[in-house]
Amino acid sequence: MIGLIGKKIGMSQVFNEEGKVTPVTVLECGPCRVIQRKSVETDGYDSVQLGFEKIEEKRTSKPLAGHYKKHNSPTYRYVKEFRLKLYKDIQEGEEFNVSMFRPNELIELTGTSKGRGFAGVMKRHGMHGFKASHGVHESYRGGGSIGQCATPSRVHKGKKMPGRMGTDRVSVKNERVIKVDEENNLLFVAGAVPGHRNSIVTLKKEI
């Protein structure tokens, strides 16, 4: 198995034997149950469908409740699908947890970044703005000129301008596992992880 579903708990720090501190993000990962096993013969591709965080059946929709019953699975709040390149002997009903990871292992994390709302060009794109001195009027944080004159008489697509910022799908590769707490299903990962507290992230082994 090369993937797992987790929830971002928050940030902390870990000290090593030499007293050096490492900022870490704490993730609650699994246990995740294989709800459905898809194969090339039946679905056209190999994958597994994992469920995370059990809930009561009344808390889910009727179509999903029927899907869980069809595969003899408990009801879960979150369902994610992982494509399989290796480990194709996985069957429905198997469970996976943080024990699949080891300290100093490199993993890939995917989450949804924090929403920033409508943002200007300085916050959204890192533009410098204008001088706040004599000769500059009412445009200290503006983006400046956005196009040409009569030719082409329009603004080119992709121009960096103000707009909605955040809530994007973000993947971070080569994140190092610092500590694995199997008893509490916690994973300590070096550095920052996309998303706010209690947001859902997916973890994959770097292969």
Protein Blocks (a to p, Z undefined) as FASTA:
>chain_A
ZZdcdddfbdcddddfkopacddddddehjdddfbacdfklnopacddddehiadfklpc
fklmmmmmmnopacdfbdcddddfbhklbcehiacdfklpcehiacddddddddebjadf
klmnopgbjadbehiahilmbgbjabdcfbnoiacehiacdddeejiacddehiacfbdc
fknopacdehjdeddehiacdddddZZ
